[in-house]
Amino acid sequence: MERQAWVSMIQEATEARDFRELRSLRERAHEMFLRHLPTNPPFEWNGEVNRFHDLVIGRTIAMTECMVCEERNEQVPIPYAFLLFGSGGRMEQTLWSDQDSGLVYEDAPDEELRLRAELFFETLAGRVSANLELVGYPLCSGGVLCTNEKWRRPLSSYMQMVNGWLQNPDWENVRYLLIVADLRCIHGERYLADRLMGNLLSYVQKHPAMYGHMQQNTLHHKVSIGIFGQLIKERYGEDAGGVDVKYGAYIPIVNGVRLLALEAGIRATSTEGRIRSLMVGGHVPEDIGHDWLDALSIALRLRSTTPFQIEDGQYTSRGMLTPELLTRSRTSELKMCLRIAGELQKFVKKSVTTEIENSKRSGESE
């Protein structure tokens, strides 16, 4: 993107005084980013898009916080962190990503402050979520939202909830744990997010059997390529003939790299950052790591190439690469991406199996 245009957007987002301004800015930025998608390097383009999202979301939270404080005639009662999960936590949002959010706050030293904080953050969360909708971010259909009490609570309660999932790692609880593994603080006190992440990393490294439970969820989504190297396409409905880029290419890469990062104790949340940290730490050979980066760059670009629509004022996309977009060159690079993603899944399975076996042997020797 042109330097001057980027500086101008930063200034507009920083100086915005109402949510209509942010929505207008987002729409103009959306068009500009799409124009540059075919020519900008994928990681560079993705980085600019997500820095923009951070600006808009962060400004929305800050403006809402000021409004709530003014209306209630009080200051924020206790330190808190506003969290992003999913693609927001990984800094891999598309132009049409939805809200995946949470809120964690310090434990209050007394009952009066606890009740005041609980009411304040319930109000703040509701207003932030509504204002993000105004700006164009639809609600998470799975309910991973700061308005949901599961994802908005004091730090000790968050820790207790996460530890409960760790100690009872059924399918649903592991799904929640993998959501938490992508958390990132977008506004507020980062140390609260760091303590949550540190708690999760510490537990799984002390209990390697967790990797086996996590592996089942991690490898659930298979890559969209057949045994003879052909693309697996949708057979029925409005997406017939298309390929699911999100769940058939991007998510398998994200999931596999996340599990390897957890195994290595890596705190980075972006998939690119995790791969580079895995290489630097010697957890994966550099040639393999660079293959993963190539596959990820293709998946990120193709995911943002999929058609989108505006429904009830919200940007949405089904993440499908339609038949008319499957040109010869695009099909070729998609196949390469899927082949590498399949190899990544095999690498993950072997790595987790080895880790669990080594842990068992170590336990027996003690």
C-alpha positions in Angstrom: 0.0 0.0 0.0 1.1 3.6 -0.7 3.0 5.0 2.3 0.9 8.2 2.3 -2.4 6.4 2.2 -1.3 4.2 5.1 -0.3 7.1 7.2 -3.5 8.9 6.4 -5.6 5.8 7.5 -3.6 5.6 10.8 -4.3 9.2 11.5 -8.0 8.9 10.7 -8.4 5.9 12.9 -6.6 7.5 15.8 -8.6 10.7 15.5 -12.0 9.2 14.9 -14.7 10.5 17.2 -17.6 8.3 16.3 -18.3 4.9 15.0 -19.7 6.1 11.7 -16.3 7.6 10.9 -14.6 4.3 11.7 -17.1 2.4 9.5 -16.5 4.8 6.6 -12.8 4.5 7.0 -13.1 0.7 7.1 -15.0 0.7 3.8 -12.5 2.9 2.0 -9.6 0.8 3.4 -11.4 -2.4 2.3 -11.4 -1.2 -1.3 -7.8 -0.1 -1.1 -6.6 -3.4 0.4 -8.4 -5.4 -2.3 -6.7 -3.4 -5.0 -3.3 -4.3 -3.6 -4.0 -7.9 -2.9 -2.8 -9.3 -6.3 0.5 -7.4 -6.2 1.6 -7.2 -2.5 3.6 -10.1 -1.0 1.0 -12.1 1.1 2.7 -11.7 4.5 3.2 -8.0 3.9 -0.5 -7.5 2.8 -1.8 -9.6 5.7 0.3 -7.6 8.2 -1.1 -4.3 6.9 -4.6 -5.6 7.0 -4.3 -6.8 10.6 -2.5 -3.6 11.8 -5.5 -1.8 10.4 -8.0 -4.1 12.1 -6.0 -3.5 15.4 -6.3 0.2 14.9 -10.0 0.2 14.3 -10.9 -2.4 17.0 -8.6 -0.7 19.5 -10.1 2.7 18.8 -13.6 1.3 19.1 -12.8 -0.2 22.5 -11.1 3.0 23.8 -14.0 5.2 22.6 -16.5 2.9 24.2 -14.6 2.7 27.5 -14.6 6.5 27.7 -18.3 6.7 27.0 -19.2 4.0 29.6 -17.0 5.8 32.2 -18.6 9.1 31.4 -22.2 7.7 31.6 -21.5 5.9 34.8 -19.5 8.8 36.2 -16.6 6.5 37.3 -13.2 5.3 36.2 -12.4 1.8 35.1 -12.6 0.1 38.5 -9.8 -2.5 38.1 -7.2 -3.4 35.5 -8.4 -5.5 32.5 -7.4 -6.8 29.1 -9.6 -7.0 26.1 -8.7 -10.2 24.2 -8.9 -11.4 20.7 -9.2 -15.1 19.8 -9.2 -16.9 16.5 -7.8 -15.1 13.4 -7.8 -11.8 15.4 -5.5 -13.4 18.1 -3.3 -14.8 15.3 -3.2 -11.4 13.4 -4.6 -13.3 10.4 -8.0 -11.6 10.0 -9.5 -11.3 6.5 -11.3 -8.1 5.5 -14.5 -9.7 6.6 -13.6 -11.5 9.8 -16.1 -11.6 12.7 -15.8 -10.9 16.4 -13.9 -13.5 18.5 -13.3 -11.7 21.8 -13.0 -12.0 25.5 -12.3 -9.9 28.6 -10.2 -10.7 31.6 -9.8 -8.5 34.7 -7.9 -8.5 37.9 -9.4 -10.1 41.0 -10.9 -7.6 43.3 -9.6 -7.4 46.9 -13.1 -7.1 48.4 -16.8 -8.0 47.6 -17.9 -4.4 46.9 -15.2 -3.9 44.3 -15.9 -7.3 42.8 -19.6 -6.5 42.3 -18.8 -3.1 40.9 -16.2 -4.5 38.5 -18.5 -7.3 37.4 -21.3 -4.8 36.5 -18.9 -2.4 34.8 -17.3 -5.0 32.6 -20.6 -6.5 31.7 -21.8 -3.1 30.5 -18.5 -2.4 28.7 -18.5 -5.7 26.9 -22.0 -5.3 25.7 -21.3 -1.8 24.4 -18.0 -2.8 22.8 -19.6 -5.7 21.0 -22.5 -3.6 19.7 -20.2 -0.8 18.5 -17.9 -3.3 16.7 -21.1 -4.5 14.9 -21.7 -0.9 13.9 -18.2 -0.7 12.5 -18.8 -3.9 10.5 -17.6 -6.8 12.6 -20.4 -9.5 12.8 -20.8 -11.5 16.0 -19.1 -14.9 16.3 -21.7 -17.5 15.5 -20.0 -19.9 18.0 -20.5 -17.4 20.9 -16.8 -16.7 21.6 -17.6 -13.1 22.6 -16.8 -10.8 25.5 -20.6 -10.6 26.1 -20.6 -14.3 27.0 -19.7 -14.9 30.7 -17.6 -17.9 29.7 -15.2 -15.5 28.0 -15.5 -12.5 30.4 -14.4 -13.1 34.0 -11.7 -12.3 36.7 -8.3 -13.8 36.2 -8.5 -16.4 38.9 -11.9 -17.6 37.5 -10.4 -17.7 34.0 -7.5 -19.8 35.3 -9.8 -22.1 37.1 -11.9 -22.6 34.0 -8.9 -23.3 31.8 -7.5 -25.7 34.4 -10.8 -27.5 34.5 -10.6 -28.0 30.7 -7.0 -29.2 31.0 -7.9 -31.8 33.7 -10.9 -33.1 31.8 -9.7 -33.0 28.1 -12.7 -34.2 26.3 -13.3 -33.0 22.7 -15.2 -29.8 23.6 -12.8 -28.8 26.4 -9.8 -29.3 24.1 -11.6 -27.1 21.5 -11.8 -24.4 24.1 -8.2 -24.8 25.1 -7.1 -24.4 21.5 -9.2 -21.2 21.3 -7.4 -19.9 24.4 -4.0 -20.8 22.8 -4.5 -18.1 20.2 -5.4 -15.3 22.6 -3.9 -11.8 22.2 -4.4 -8.6 24.2 -5.6 -5.8 21.9 -6.4 -3.2 24.6 -5.6 -2.9 28.3 -3.1 -4.7 30.5 -1.1 -7.2 28.6 0.2 -9.0 31.7 -3.2 -10.5 32.3 -3.2 -12.2 28.9 0.4 -13.3 29.5 -0.5 -15.0 32.7 -3.4 -16.9 31.1 -1.1 -18.0 28.2 1.7 -18.9 30.6 -0.6 -21.0 32.7 -1.7 -23.0 29.6 1.8 -23.5 28.3 3.2 -24.5 31.7 0.5 -27.2 32.2 0.8 -28.8 28.8 4.5 -29.0 29.0 4.3 -30.7 32.4 1.6 -33.1 31.1 2.7 -34.3 27.6 -0.3 -36.6 27.4 -2.3 -33.4 26.6 -0.7 -33.4 23.2 -2.4 -36.6 22.3 -5.8 -35.1 23.2 -5.0 -31.9 21.3 -3.9 -33.9 18.3 -7.4 -35.3 17.7 -8.9 -31.8 17.4 -5.8 -30.5 15.5 -6.0 -33.1 12.7 -9.8 -33.1 12.5 -9.9 -30.9 9.4 -8.4 -32.7 6.4 -6.7 -31.0 3.5 -8.9 -30.7 0.4 -6.7 -33.0 -1.8 -7.3 -36.6 -2.8 -4.9 -39.5 -2.9 -4.2 -38.9 -6.6 -3.4 -35.2 -6.1 -6.8 -33.9 -7.2 -8.7 -31.1 -5.6 -11.6 -32.1 -3.4 -14.4 -29.9 -4.5 -17.9 -29.2 -3.1 -20.4 -31.5 -4.8 -23.7 -29.9 -4.1 -25.4 -26.5 -3.3 -24.4 -23.0 -4.3 -20.7 -23.8 -3.7 -20.7 -26.8 -6.1 -17.4 -27.0 -8.0 -15.6 -24.8 -5.5 -12.9 -25.5 -2.9 -13.1 -24.7 0.7 -9.9 -22.7 1.2 -10.5 -21.9 4.8 -11.2 -25.3 6.2 -9.4 -27.3 3.5 -6.1 -25.4 3.4 -5.7 -22.6 5.9 -7.1 -24.2 9.1 -5.1 -27.4 8.8 -1.9 -25.3 8.6 -2.9 -23.1 11.5 -3.9 -26.1 13.7 -0.8 -28.1 13.0 1.6 -25.2 13.6 -0.3 -24.2 16.8 0.1 -27.6 18.4 3.9 -27.7 17.5 4.2 -24.3 19.1 2.5 -25.4 22.3 4.8 -28.4 22.4 7.8 -26.1 22.0 6.5 -23.6 24.6 6.4 -20.8 22.0 4.3 -17.8 23.0 3.9 -16.2 19.5 0.3 -16.4 18.3 0.6 -15.7 14.6 1.1 -18.7 12.4 4.0 -17.1 10.6 5.6 -16.1 13.9 5.2 -19.6 15.3 6.8 -21.2 12.2 9.8 -18.8 12.4 10.2 -19.5 16.1 10.0 -23.2 15.5 12.9 -22.9 13.0 15.0 -20.6 15.2 14.5 -23.0 18.1 15.6 -26.0 16.1 12.2 -27.7 16.5 11.7 -28.0 12.7 14.4 -28.1 9.9 14.6 -24.8 8.0 13.8 -26.3 4.6 10.6 -27.8 6.0 9.7 -24.6 7.9 10.2 -22.5 4.7 7.9 -24.9 2.9 5.3 -24.3 5.6 5.7 -20.5 5.2 5.2 -20.9 1.4 2.0 -22.9 2.0 0.8 -20.4 4.6 1.4 -17.4 2.3 -0.7 -19.1 -0.5 -3.5 -20.0 1.9 -3.6 -16.5 3.3 -3.8 -14.9 -0.1 -6.3 -17.4 -1.5 -8.5 -17.0 1.6 -8.7 -13.3 1.0 -9.5 -13.9 -2.7 -12.7 -15.7 -2.0 -16.0 -13.8 -2.7 -17.6 -11.9 0.1 -20.9 -10.2 0.6 -22.5 -7.6 2.8 -25.4 -8.9 4.8 -27.3 -6.6 7.2 -24.3 -4.2 7.1 -21.7 -6.9 7.9 -19.0 -8.3 5.7 -19.2 -12.1 5.4 -17.7 -14.9 3.3 -18.0 -18.6 3.2 -14.3 -19.0 2.5 -15.0 -20.9 -0.8 -12.8 -20.5 -3.9 -15.4 -20.6 -6.6 -15.0 -22.5 -9.9 -14.4 -19.4 -11.9 -11.5 -18.4 -9.6 -9.9 -21.8 -10.1 -7.6 -20.8 -13.0 -4.8 -23.1 -14.1 -2.1 -21.2 -12.2 -4.3 -20.8 -9.1 -5.1 -24.5 -9.1 -1.5 -25.4 -9.4 -0.4 -23.3 -6.4 -3.4 -24.5 -4.4 -2.3 -28.1 -5.0 1.2 -27.3 -3.8 -0.2 -25.6 -0.7 -2.4 -28.6 0.1 0.4 -31.1 -0.5 2.6 -29.2 2.0 -0.3 -28.9 4.4 -0.8 -32.7 4.2 2.9 -33.2 5.0 2.6 -30.8 7.9 -0.2 -32.9 9.4 2.0 -36.0 9.1 4.9 -34.2 10.8 2.6 -33.1 13.6 1.4 -36.7 14.2 4.9 -38.1 14.3 6.1 -35.3 16.6 3.3 -35.7 19.1 3.8 -39.5 19.1 7.5 -39.1 19.7 6.9 -36.6 22.5 4.4 -38.8 24.3 6.7 -41.9 24.0 9.7 -40.0 25.3 7.7 -38.7 28.2 6.6 -42.3 29.1 10.2 -43.5 28.9 11.3 -40.7 31.1 8.6 -41.5 33.6 9.6 -45.1 33.7 13.3 -44.3 34.3 12.4 -42.1 37.3 
